[in-house]
């Protein structure tokens, strides 16, 4: 008998699915029985068993083409995981307008483009299999907690959080659930590159670990499990929710040690 979290018979598209959280999510959905397409600028790292699609979320035509190709190859689309994103470091003074436009183009409009292309197929999936159609956006604890040196990144993720709530309201009548996952600092390639740029990478890693009450970075697999929960038909009553996977960073306040 199939388990409630089983994805057998479902199809999914994961943007930014060739590394980090996206790759972990694509691999997990595949292992649980879904047919998965990975959309990425460099899809060479797509997990085994996934359909790799080269595309750029900053180009509407490329996104529409990739989504259409995924639907043709998979036979439909039940699940969209909007994971593609980039980071940014600095205060509000440190990045020029061009960088603000670039980050928002990827982190916010990239999700808009993918959702816009996927929605007709998700509507069809919702009619054919109620409870199975969903969009899960990768947001961040930076959307709800003020972090130093993350003004631009935080602003983009705050927009993702608000976008998630608005989309959930728009599409719940159609049977499409929209949620987001809010990771804390995760041990991903992007964070690794950030650490490499620090004057003292070991000290910077220790500082990032210390600010999360669990005392360590979140893993990509831990975030993937949260995404899989939100995307699963077993969560068919869950929409408009932000699920924190942050080692307690958002809600836990420890006494100084």
N, C-alpha and C positions, 0 to 999 in steps of 0.2 A: 504494500500500500504506500502510495506517495506521501511523503512528509509535507507538512504545511509550508515549509520553506523551500520545497523542491521547485526548480525552474524548468522542469521537463516540459517541452512543447512551447516554451516562450523564447522570444528573440529580443536581443538587446544591442544597443549601440553605445559605446563608451568613447567620448572625446578625450583626447590626451591620454589614450589608453595604452601607450607603448612604454611607459615608465612610471615609477613611483606609485601613487595611490591608484591611478587609472589602470595600470598593468595589474596590480593586485586585485582590483575589482573585476577586471575582465577575466582573469584566471579563476577567481572564485565563482563567478556566475557560470563559467564554462564547466567547472568541476561539479556544479550543482545541476547541470543538465540543460542550461540555456545555449542557444546558438548565438554567438557574439561577434559583432563587427567592431573593430577598433579604428577610430579616425584619429590620425596624428600627422603632424608635419613630417615626421620620420617614423613610419610604422614598423621599422625593422625589428624593434624590440617587442612587438605584439606577442602575447603569450601563445604557446602552442595550442592549436585548435581554433584560434580566432581568425576571422577574416580581416587582413590588414588593408586599410584604405588610406592612401596619402591625400591629405587635404589640409587646408588652413582656415581656421575659424574666423579669420578677419576678412575672408572673401565669401560673400553670399552665394555666388555662383558655384564655387567649389564645394561649399557645404551642401547645397541642394543636390549637386551631382553625387556626392558621396553618400548622402542619405538615400537617394533613389537607388544607387547601386547596392547599398546594404539591404534595402527592402527587397529588391529583386533576388539577391543571392540567398537571403534568409527566409524569404517567403512571408514577410510582414515585419511589423515592429511593435513590440509591447512595452519596451523599457528604453528610456533615454537617460544616460548618466552624463550630465554636463560637468565634465571634470577639467577640461583644458583651461590652463591659467598660467600666469607668470607673476613673479614677485617684483618688489621694488623696495628700496631702502632709502630712508631720509626723512627729514621734517618737511613741512609744507613749503619751506623755502628752497629745498635742495634739488627739486626736479623741475625742468622747464615745461612749458605747455605741451610740447611735442611728446614728452614722456607720459604726461597725464593722459593724453589722447591715446597713446599706444597701449597703456595698461588697461584703460577702460574698454578699448576696442577688443582686446582679447578676453578680459575677465568678465565683462558684462555683455557687450554686444555679441561676443562669441557664443554665449549661452542663448541669447535672443535668436541668433541666426539658426542655431541647431534646433531649438524648440520650434521655431517657425516652420522649418522644413519637415520636422517630425510630426507635428500635430495632426495633419490629415490622416496619417497612418495610425497614430495612437487613438484617434477617434474610432477608426474602424476596428482596432483591437478591442477597445472598450465595449463596443456593441457586440462583438463576437464572443468575448470572454470577460464578463463583468468582474471588476476588481483587479484585472491584470495590467492595466495601462497606467504607467507612472513616469514621472520625471523626477530625478534626484540631482540636485545641484551641489557641487562641492563649494562650500562657503568657508568660513574660518572663524575662530574665536576672536580674530581681529575685528569682526563685524560688531561685536558686542562688548569688547574690553579694550580700553585704551592702552596701546603698546608703544613704547618709545621707538623712534626712527622707522615708523611704518605708516606715515600719514597717507600717502597715495595708495598703498596696498589696502589699508584699512578702509579708505573711502570706497574703493572698488568692491570690497567684500561686503560693506554695509549696503551697497546697491544690490548685490546679489541676494542678501537676506530679504530686503524689501521686495525685490522682484519675485522671490519665491512665494511670499505671502500673497502678493497680488495675483500671480499666476494660479495659485491654489484656489483663490476666490473665483477667478474667471472660468476655470476648467472643471471644477467639481460638478457642475450640472451635466457635464459631458462624460462623467465617469473616469476622468483622468486625475490622478493624485499628483500633487507637487510638493516636495519636501526638500530640505537641505541638510547636509551634515556639516558640523562646525569642528574641524580638527584643531587641536592645539599645535604646537611645533612638532612636526613629524620628521622622522628620520628618512628623508627622501633625497634624491639627487640634487634638487634645488637647494635644500638646506645644507647639503654637503658643499655645494659651490659657495654658498654664503659663508660658511665656516672657513673655507679655504682663503677667502679674501680678508679675513680678520687678521689683525696684527698677532694675536695669540689664539690660534684655532682651538686649542685644548681648553683655554680659559673661557672662550666664548661658548663652547659646547657645554661646559659646566654651568655657566650662567643660564643658558637656555633650559637645561635640565632642572636647575634649582627653582626656576619660577613656576614650574608645574608641580603641584603638591605631591604627585606620586614620585617626583624626583628623577624622572627620566623622560626621554622623548617618546611620543606616540609612534607606533609602527604603522606602515602602510597597510598591513594586513588587518590591524585593528579598525582602521577607518573603512576598509573594504567590507568588513563584516557589518558595520553599521549601514553602509549603503545598501548592501544586500537585504538587510532587514527592511529598510524603507521601500525597496523596490519589489519585495515579495508579495504575492497575493495574500499571504497571511497577515499583512499589514494593511488590508483593504479599508480599514476605518481610520487610517492615519494620513492626514493631509494638512498642509500649512504648518508643519512642525520642523523645528531646527534641533537636530540631535547632536549634542556636544560629545566629542571624543577627544578630550583635552587633558586627561590626567587630573581633573578637578580644577583646572585653571579658572574657569568661569565662576563656579559656584562655591568653591571651598576656600576658606580663609584660615590658615594655620597661624598659631602663635609663633613669634620669632624663636628660632632655636638658639 
